[in-house]
């Protein structure tokens, strides 16, 4: 192991008076309006932009692979002869492994070479993802096991990649790069439906849909190896020198739990993940069943099933994701200086506005498919306002040496209470309702329709969480800025050592 890859020497940052901070307190200097003018980049701008392009490419594949399953779900149900709730378990076991391993990768990401961790995780992802395409009909349990192992690779990447971007840019540049990075969540998700359904329809075998992203992932692996740097933590805010102080994991968690903006925004993110998880997994199937119940389409009795709904829903997800993320990030940059709590308010308005759209979507599907797509478009657009803004919130309220841990814990919570359980919950409710009557195609549609009603209520709850966040975020940003102002410069010598541990007592 090279010296740079060894654990960074650690210093306790805690004391009886509360949480204390080491030299890393200047990590939030990007909160100041002139951060981009004051700071010199740790890595050349050209190399930094190339690194972001590589991270975006892998993020695109990450979400494309995640939702390929949803694009061929009817085929998988026919092949394995499984119910709605059992089919949803495919996504649930993947998310569960993802959330359970995220804290581990968060811990490692704050202490070891982040580039190597991502490369190792991506390698595991490639092998297990392509392996899942060779499972036979009598080994459904093996498919679930391999999907769970895919979560290992994705946990390593999703936890660490945003923190590298945070160490390459500051200020509005950081906000813009984070927006670009998170654009590839909806783009990748939408392409997952389209790619999965298209390849299955073209080849007549849904297994080939699971092999496309691993093939493209090999390219991403080489790009990570040769083009992605491992910048020092806090490099963008410390003139390229980085942050060398570390705290214990217990102190990291204690710090994060006391950060009210982080806690409440994480709950809001969880509600957002619940919605996206349930809608992404079930909406193409819901639309297909709606058309069967209306007599517009014949039911699928043999794979490959008609992929048109996956194509359309995937395209809607791509467009609303791009427009929504750009709009949310643009509104944030426009109003952040004028309205201190603009970011959580944008997220709150997005989720609260999506709730009535989702409610109308669910009920209008039995009467008009075009109208259904209109309200799906509006609802997904409003939900997509959140993603880039949420990532930016975390980066400016958490110090660099704790960002991977913060990302990891937030990922664990949002998946545990969000999209890990929402597909299965909707599927289980659907199965329970369907068993109350004799099976018909119309009742199969109605049972899924009624189970999806949980989504609008979760949207309202998430909006309330973000309104609570808005009450604290200005105070938390001010406290972070005050810590930055009194922190020593990275160039200061031993004479400034006594000032390196600063208490937050009295900072409100």
C-alpha positions as CSV (number, residue, x, y, z in Angstrom):
1,X,0.0,0.0,0.0
2,X,1.4,3.4,-1.0
3,X,1.8,6.1,1.7
4,X,-1.0,8.2,0.2
5,X,-3.3,5.2,0.4
6,X,-2.7,4.6,4.1
7,X,-5.2,5.8,6.7
8,X,-4.7,9.5,7.4
9,X,-3.3,10.2,10.9
10,X,-6.3,10.8,13.1
11,X,-6.9,13.3,15.8
12,X,-9.8,13.2,18.1
13,X,-12.2,16.0,17.4
14,X,-14.5,15.5,20.3
15,X,-14.5,16.9,23.8
16,X,-16.8,17.3,26.7
17,X,-17.9,20.7,25.6
18,X,-19.4,19.4,22.4
19,X,-18.2,18.7,18.9
20,X,-14.9,20.2,18.0
21,X,-13.2,20.7,14.6
22,X,-9.7,20.4,13.4
23,X,-8.0,22.2,10.5
24,X,-10.7,21.0,8.2
25,X,-13.1,23.7,9.3
26,X,-12.2,25.8,6.4
27,X,-13.8,23.2,4.1
28,X,-17.0,25.1,3.9
29,X,-15.4,28.2,2.4
30,X,-17.3,27.5,-0.7
31,X,-20.3,29.1,1.0
32,X,-18.7,32.5,0.6
33,X,-19.9,34.3,-2.6
34,X,-16.3,34.9,-3.9
35,X,-15.0,31.4,-3.2
36,X,-14.3,30.7,-6.9
37,X,-12.3,33.9,-7.2
38,X,-10.2,33.2,-4.0
39,X,-9.4,29.5,-4.4
40,X,-6.9,28.0,-6.7
41,X,-7.8,24.6,-8.1
42,X,-6.0,21.6,-6.7
43,X,-6.1,19.9,-10.1
44,X,-6.1,21.7,-13.5
45,X,-9.5,22.7,-14.8
46,X,-9.2,20.5,-17.9
47,X,-8.4,17.4,-15.8
48,X,-11.2,18.2,-13.4
49,X,-13.8,18.5,-16.2
50,X,-12.5,15.2,-17.7
51,X,-12.9,13.5,-14.3
52,X,-16.5,14.8,-14.0
53,X,-17.2,13.4,-17.5
54,X,-15.9,10.0,-16.5
55,X,-17.9,10.0,-13.2
56,X,-21.0,11.0,-15.1
57,X,-20.6,8.2,-17.6
58,X,-20.3,5.6,-14.9
59,X,-23.3,7.2,-13.1
60,X,-25.3,6.9,-16.3
61,X,-24.4,3.2,-16.5
62,X,-25.2,2.8,-12.8
63,X,-28.8,3.9,-13.1
64,X,-29.3,2.3,-16.6
65,X,-28.4,-1.1,-15.1
66,X,-30.5,-0.5,-12.0
67,X,-33.7,0.0,-14.0
68,X,-33.1,-2.4,-16.8
69,X,-35.0,-5.0,-14.7
70,X,-38.0,-2.7,-14.6
71,X,-38.0,-2.4,-18.4
72,X,-38.3,-6.2,-18.8
73,X,-40.3,-7.0,-15.7
74,X,-43.3,-8.6,-17.4
75,X,-40.9,-10.9,-19.2
76,X,-39.2,-11.9,-16.0
77,X,-42.5,-12.5,-14.3
78,X,-43.5,-14.8,-17.1
79,X,-40.1,-16.6,-17.2
80,X,-40.0,-17.3,-13.4
81,X,-43.8,-17.4,-12.9
82,X,-43.7,-15.0,-10.0
83,X,-46.2,-12.7,-8.4
84,X,-46.0,-8.9,-8.0
85,X,-44.6,-9.0,-4.5
86,X,-42.0,-11.6,-5.4
87,X,-41.0,-9.7,-8.6
88,X,-40.5,-6.6,-6.5
89,X,-38.0,-8.5,-4.3
90,X,-35.5,-8.4,-7.1
91,X,-35.2,-4.6,-6.6
92,X,-35.6,-4.8,-2.8
93,X,-32.6,-7.2,-2.3
94,X,-30.4,-5.1,-4.5
95,X,-31.3,-1.9,-2.6
96,X,-30.9,-3.7,0.8
97,X,-27.3,-4.7,0.0
98,X,-26.7,-1.2,-1.3
99,X,-27.9,0.5,1.9
100,X,-26.2,-2.0,4.2
101,X,-22.8,-1.6,2.6
102,X,-23.0,2.2,2.1
103,X,-21.8,3.0,5.6
104,X,-18.8,0.8,5.2
105,X,-17.8,2.5,1.9
106,X,-18.5,5.9,3.5
107,X,-16.0,5.0,6.3
108,X,-13.4,3.8,3.8
109,X,-14.0,6.8,1.5
110,X,-13.2,9.3,4.2
111,X,-9.9,7.4,5.1
112,X,-8.5,5.6,2.0
113,X,-7.9,6.1,-1.7
114,X,-11.3,6.7,-3.1
115,X,-10.3,5.9,-6.7
116,X,-9.2,2.4,-5.8
117,X,-12.4,1.8,-3.8
118,X,-14.5,2.8,-6.8
119,X,-12.5,0.6,-9.2
120,X,-12.8,-2.4,-7.0
121,X,-16.5,-1.9,-6.5
122,X,-17.1,-1.4,-10.2
123,X,-15.3,-4.7,-10.9
124,X,-17.6,-6.6,-8.6
125,X,-20.6,-4.9,-10.2
126,X,-19.6,-5.9,-13.7
127,X,-19.1,-9.6,-12.9
128,X,-22.3,-10.0,-10.9
129,X,-24.4,-8.0,-13.3
130,X,-23.5,-10.1,-16.3
131,X,-23.7,-13.3,-14.2
132,X,-27.3,-12.6,-13.4
133,X,-28.2,-12.9,-17.1
134,X,-27.3,-16.6,-17.1
135,X,-29.7,-17.7,-14.3
136,X,-32.1,-20.4,-15.4
137,X,-35.8,-20.6,-14.6
138,X,-35.4,-23.0,-11.6
139,X,-32.9,-20.7,-9.8
140,X,-34.7,-17.5,-9.1
141,X,-33.0,-17.4,-5.7
142,X,-29.6,-17.1,-7.5
143,X,-30.9,-14.2,-9.5
144,X,-31.8,-12.4,-6.3
145,X,-28.4,-13.2,-4.8
146,X,-26.5,-11.8,-7.8
147,X,-28.7,-8.7,-7.8
148,X,-27.8,-8.2,-4.1
149,X,-24.1,-8.5,-5.0
150,X,-24.5,-5.8,-7.7
151,X,-25.4,-3.5,-4.9
152,X,-21.8,-3.9,-3.6
153,X,-20.4,-2.1,-6.6
154,X,-23.0,0.6,-6.7
155,X,-22.7,1.3,-3.0
156,X,-19.0,2.0,-3.4
157,X,-19.5,4.4,-6.4
158,X,-22.6,6.3,-5.3
159,X,-21.1,7.0,-1.9
160,X,-17.8,8.3,-3.1
161,X,-18.2,9.9,-6.5
162,X,-20.1,13.1,-5.3
163,X,-17.4,13.8,-2.7
164,X,-14.7,13.7,-5.4
165,X,-16.6,16.4,-7.4
166,X,-16.9,18.3,-4.1
167,X,-13.1,18.3,-3.9
168,X,-12.6,19.4,-7.5
169,X,-14.8,22.5,-7.5
170,X,-16.2,25.3,-5.3
171,X,-19.1,27.7,-5.3
172,X,-21.3,27.9,-8.4
173,X,-19.0,25.7,-10.3
174,X,-19.5,23.0,-7.8
175,X,-23.3,23.5,-8.0
176,X,-23.2,23.3,-11.8
177,X,-21.0,20.1,-11.8
178,X,-23.2,18.4,-9.2
179,X,-26.2,19.3,-11.3
180,X,-24.6,17.7,-14.4
181,X,-23.7,14.6,-12.3
182,X,-27.2,14.1,-11.0
183,X,-28.7,14.7,-14.4
184,X,-27.6,11.2,-15.2
185,X,-29.8,9.7,-12.6
186,X,-33.1,10.2,-14.5
187,X,-31.3,9.9,-17.9
188,X,-29.8,6.6,-16.9
189,X,-33.1,5.4,-15.3
190,X,-35.0,6.3,-18.5
191,X,-32.4,4.6,-20.7
192,X,-32.7,1.5,-18.5
193,X,-36.3,1.0,-19.5
194,X,-35.6,1.8,-23.1
195,X,-32.5,-0.3,-23.4
196,X,-33.9,-3.2,-21.4
197,X,-37.2,-3.4,-23.4
198,X,-35.5,-2.7,-26.7
199,X,-32.8,-5.3,-26.4
200,X,-35.3,-7.9,-25.1
201,X,-37.6,-7.1,-28.1
202,X,-34.8,-7.2,-30.6
203,X,-33.2,-10.4,-29.4
204,X,-36.3,-12.1,-28.1
205,X,-34.5,-12.9,-24.9
206,X,-34.7,-10.6,-21.8
207,X,-31.3,-11.9,-20.6
208,X,-29.5,-9.9,-23.2
209,X,-30.9,-6.7,-21.6
210,X,-28.8,-7.5,-18.5
211,X,-25.6,-7.8,-20.5
212,X,-25.5,-4.4,-22.3
213,X,-24.5,-2.2,-19.3
214,X,-21.7,-4.6,-18.1
215,X,-20.2,-4.5,-21.6
216,X,-20.3,-0.7,-21.5
217,X,-19.1,-0.8,-17.9
218,X,-15.7,-2.2,-19.0
219,X,-15.1,1.0,-20.8
220,X,-16.0,2.9,-17.6
221,X,-13.6,0.8,-15.6
222,X,-10.7,1.8,-17.9
223,X,-11.7,5.4,-17.8
224,X,-11.7,5.4,-14.0
225,X,-8.3,3.9,-13.9
226,X,-6.6,6.3,-16.3
227,X,-8.6,9.5,-16.2
228,X,-10.1,9.9,-12.7
229,X,-7.9,11.5,-10.0
230,X,-8.1,11.1,-6.3
231,X,-7.9,14.7,-5.1
232,X,-7.0,15.5,-1.5
233,X,-10.1,15.9,0.7
234,X,-11.1,19.5,0.8
235,X,-8.6,20.4,-2.0
236,X,-10.8,22.8,-3.7
237,X,-11.3,24.9,-0.5
238,X,-7.7,24.7,0.8
239,X,-5.6,25.9,-2.2
240,X,-5.0,22.3,-3.2
241,X,-3.4,21.2,0.1
242,X,-6.3,19.3,1.3
243,X,-7.5,18.4,4.8
244,X,-5.4,16.0,6.9
245,X,-7.3,15.9,10.2
246,X,-9.6,13.0,11.0
247,X,-12.1,12.1,13.7
248,X,-13.4,8.7,14.8
249,X,-16.5,7.2,13.1
250,X,-18.5,7.7,16.3
251,X,-17.7,11.4,16.4
252,X,-18.6,11.7,12.7
253,X,-22.0,10.2,13.3
254,X,-22.5,12.3,16.4
255,X,-21.7,15.4,14.4
256,X,-24.1,14.5,11.6
257,X,-26.9,13.8,14.0
258,X,-26.6,17.2,15.5
259,X,-26.7,18.8,12.1
260,X,-30.5,19.5,11.8
261,X,-30.4,20.5,8.2
262,X,-28.7,17.3,7.3
263,X,-31.1,15.2,9.4
264,X,-34.3,16.7,8.1
265,X,-33.2,16.9,4.5
266,X,-32.2,13.3,4.7
267,X,-35.8,12.4,5.7
268,X,-37.0,14.5,2.7
269,X,-34.6,12.6,0.4
270,X,-36.0,9.4,1.8
271,X,-39.5,10.4,0.8
272,X,-38.2,11.3,-2.7
273,X,-36.5,8.0,-3.0
274,X,-39.8,6.2,-2.0
275,X,-41.7,7.9,-4.8
276,X,-39.0,7.3,-7.4
277,X,-38.5,3.7,-6.4
278,X,-42.2,2.8,-6.5
279,X,-43.0,4.7,-9.7
280,X,-39.9,3.6,-11.6
281,X,-40.5,0.0,-10.8
282,X,-44.3,-0.3,-11.3
283,X,-45.4,2.5,-13.6
284,X,-44.7,0.7,-17.0
285,X,-46.5,-2.4,-15.7
286,X,-49.4,-0.2,-14.4
287,X,-49.8,1.5,-17.8
288,X,-49.7,-1.8,-19.6
289,X,-52.4,-3.3,-17.3
290,X,-54.5,-0.1,-17.7
291,X,-54.6,-0.6,-21.5
292,X,-55.4,-4.3,-21.1
293,X,-58.3,-3.5,-18.8
294,X,-59.7,-1.0,-21.4
295,X,-59.3,-3.5,-24.2
296,X,-56.7,-1.4,-26.0
297,X,-54.2,-4.2,-25.9
298,X,-54.1,-7.9,-25.5
299,X,-52.7,-9.3,-22.3
300,X,-49.1,-10.7,-22.4
301,X,-49.3,-14.5,-22.3
302,X,-45.8,-15.2,-23.7
303,X,-42.5,-13.4,-23.6
304,X,-41.3,-11.1,-25.0
305,X,-44.2,-8.8,-23.9
306,X,-45.1,-5.5,-25.7
307,X,-42.3,-3.0,-24.7
308,X,-44.0,0.2,-25.8
309,X,-44.9,1.4,-22.3
310,X,-41.3,1.0,-21.2
311,X,-40.1,3.0,-24.2
312,X,-42.6,5.9,-23.5
313,X,-42.1,5.9,-19.7
314,X,-38.3,5.8,-20.2
315,X,-38.4,8.8,-22.6
316,X,-40.6,10.7,-20.1
317,X,-38.2,9.9,-17.3
318,X,-35.2,11.1,-19.3
319,X,-36.8,14.4,-20.4
320,X,-38.3,15.3,-17.0
321,X,-35.1,14.4,-15.3
322,X,-33.0,16.7,-17.4
323,X,-35.4,19.6,-17.4
324,X,-36.3,19.1,-13.7
325,X,-32.6,18.9,-12.5
326,X,-31.6,21.9,-14.6
327,X,-34.6,23.9,-13.4
328,X,-34.1,23.0,-9.8
329,X,-30.4,23.9,-9.9
330,X,-31.0,27.1,-11.8
331,X,-33.7,28.2,-9.3
332,X,-31.2,27.4,-6.5
333,X,-28.4,29.5,-7.9
334,X,-30.8,32.3,-8.7
335,X,-32.5,32.6,-5.3
336,X,-29.9,31.3,-2.9
337,X,-28.3,34.7,-2.2
338,X,-31.7,36.4,-1.9
339,X,-33.6,33.7,0.1
340,X,-31.3,31.9,2.5
341,X,-33.5,28.8,2.7
342,X,-34.3,28.7,-1.0
343,X,-32.9,25.2,-1.5
344,X,-35.1,23.2,0.9
345,X,-38.1,25.3,-0.2
346,X,-37.6,24.3,-3.8
347,X,-37.5,20.7,-2.7
348,X,-40.7,21.1,-0.6
349,X,-42.6,22.8,-3.4
350,X,-41.5,20.0,-5.8
351,X,-42.7,17.2,-3.6
352,X,-46.0,18.9,-2.5
353,X,-46.7,19.8,-6.1
354,X,-46.1,16.2,-7.3
355,X,-48.7,14.8,-4.9
356,X,-51.9,15.9,-6.7
357,X,-50.3,15.0,-10.0
358,X,-49.7,11.5,-8.9
359,X,-53.2,11.2,-7.5
360,X,-54.7,12.3,-10.8
361,X,-52.3,10.0,-12.7
362,X,-53.5,6.9,-10.8
363,X,-57.2,7.6,-11.4
364,X,-57.2,8.9,-14.9
365,X,-55.4,5.8,-16.2
366,X,-58.6,3.9,-16.4
367,X,-60.1,6.5,-18.7
368,X,-57.3,8.1,-20.8
369,X,-53.8,6.9,-21.3
370,X,-52.6,10.2,-23.0
371,X,-53.9,12.2,-20.1
372,X,-52.1,9.8,-17.8
373,X,-48.8,10.5,-19.5
374,X,-49.4,14.2,-19.2
375,X,-49.8,14.1,-15.4
376,X,-46.9,11.6,-15.1
377,X,-44.7,14.1,-17.0
378,X,-45.7,16.9,-14.6
379,X,-45.3,14.8,-11.5
380,X,-41.9,13.5,-12.4
381,X,-40.8,17.0,-13.5
382,X,-41.6,18.3,-10.0
383,X,-39.9,15.4,-8.2
384,X,-36.8,15.9,-10.4
385,X,-36.3,19.4,-9.0
386,X,-34.8,17.9,-5.9
387,X,-31.8,15.7,-6.8
388,X,-29.1,18.2,-7.7
389,X,-30.3,20.7,-5.0
390,X,-30.2,17.9,-2.4
391,X,-26.6,16.9,-3.2
392,X,-25.5,20.6,-3.0
393,X,-27.1,20.9,0.4
394,X,-25.1,18.0,1.8
395,X,-21.9,19.4,0.4
396,X,-22.2,22.8,1.9
397,X,-23.4,21.8,5.4
398,X,-20.9,18.9,5.9
399,X,-17.1,19.3,6.1
400,X,-14.9,17.4,3.6
401,X,-13.6,14.7,5.9
402,X,-17.1,13.7,6.8
403,X,-18.8,13.9,3.4
404,X,-18.4,10.3,2.4
405,X,-19.8,9.2,5.8
406,X,-22.6,11.8,5.3
407,X,-23.4,10.5,1.8
408,X,-23.3,6.9,3.1
409,X,-25.6,7.4,6.0
410,X,-28.0,9.4,3.9
411,X,-28.0,6.6,1.2
412,X,-28.6,4.0,3.9
413,X,-31.6,5.9,5.3
414,X,-33.1,6.8,2.0
415,X,-32.9,3.3,0.7
416,X,-33.9,1.6,3.9
417,X,-37.1,3.7,4.3
418,X,-37.4,4.7,0.6
419,X,-36.8,2.7,-2.6
420,X,-35.7,-0.5,-0.9
421,X,-39.2,-1.2,0.4
422,X,-41.5,0.9,-1.7
423,X,-41.6,-1.5,-4.8
424,X,-42.2,-4.5,-2.5
425,X,-44.8,-2.6,-0.4
426,X,-46.7,-1.6,-3.5
427,X,-46.5,-5.2,-4.8
428,X,-47.6,-6.7,-1.5
429,X,-50.6,-4.4,-1.2
430,X,-51.5,-5.2,-4.8
431,X,-51.3,-9.0,-4.2
432,X,-53.4,-8.6,-1.0
433,X,-56.1,-6.7,-2.8
434,X,-56.1,-9.0,-5.8
435,X,-56.7,-12.1,-3.6
436,X,-59.9,-10.6,-2.3
437,X,-61.7,-11.3,-5.6
438,X,-61.4,-13.8,-8.4
439,X,-58.6,-13.1,-10.8
440,X,-59.4,-11.0,-13.9
441,X,-57.3,-8.6,-16.0
442,X,-59.4,-5.7,-14.8
443,X,-59.0,-6.6,-11.1
444,X,-55.3,-7.1,-11.6
445,X,-55.1,-3.5,-12.9
446,X,-57.3,-2.1,-10.1
447,X,-55.4,-3.8,-7.3
448,X,-52.1,-2.2,-8.5
449,X,-54.0,1.1,-8.9
450,X,-55.2,1.1,-5.3
451,X,-51.8,0.1,-4.0
452,X,-50.1,3.0,-5.8
453,X,-52.2,5.5,-3.7
454,X,-49.6,5.4,-1.0
455,X,-47.3,7.5,-3.3
456,X,-49.2,10.9,-3.1
457,X,-49.3,10.7,0.7
458,X,-45.5,10.1,0.9
459,X,-45.0,13.1,-1.4
460,X,-46.9,15.3,1.1
461,X,-44.9,13.9,4.0
462,X,-41.6,14.6,2.2
463,X,-42.6,18.2,1.5
464,X,-43.2,18.7,5.2
465,X,-39.7,17.4,6.0
466,X,-38.2,19.9,3.6
467,X,-40.2,22.8,5.1
468,X,-38.7,21.8,8.5
469,X,-35.3,21.8,6.9
470,X,-35.9,25.4,5.7
471,X,-36.2,26.5,9.3
472,X,-32.6,25.4,10.1
473,X,-30.6,25.6,7.0
474,X,-29.7,29.3,7.1
475,X,-28.6,28.9,10.7
476,X,-26.5,25.9,9.9
477,X,-24.8,27.6,7.0
478,X,-24.1,30.6,9.1
479,X,-22.5,28.5,11.8
480,X,-20.4,26.7,9.2
481,X,-19.3,30.1,7.7
482,X,-18.3,31.4,11.2
483,X,-16.1,28.3,11.7
484,X,-14.5,29.0,8.4
485,X,-13.8,32.6,9.2
486,X,-12.0,31.9,12.4
487,X,-10.1,28.8,11.1
488,X,-6.3,29.1,10.4
489,X,-5.0,29.2,6.9
490,X,-3.5,26.0,5.6
491,X,-0.2,27.8,5.1
492,X,0.1,28.7,8.8
493,X,2.9,27.1,10.7
494,X,3.2,25.6,14.2
495,X,2.6,28.9,15.8
496,X,-1.1,28.7,14.9
497,X,-1.5,25.2,16.2
498,X,-3.5,26.2,19.4
499,X,-6.3,27.5,17.1
500,X,-6.7,24.3,15.3
501,X,-9.4,22.9,17.6
502,X,-12.4,25.0,17.6
503,X,-15.6,24.5,19.6
504,X,-19.0,25.2,18.2
505,X,-20.3,26.4,21.6
506,X,-22.0,29.7,21.2
507,X,-22.4,29.4,17.5
508,X,-26.2,29.3,16.8
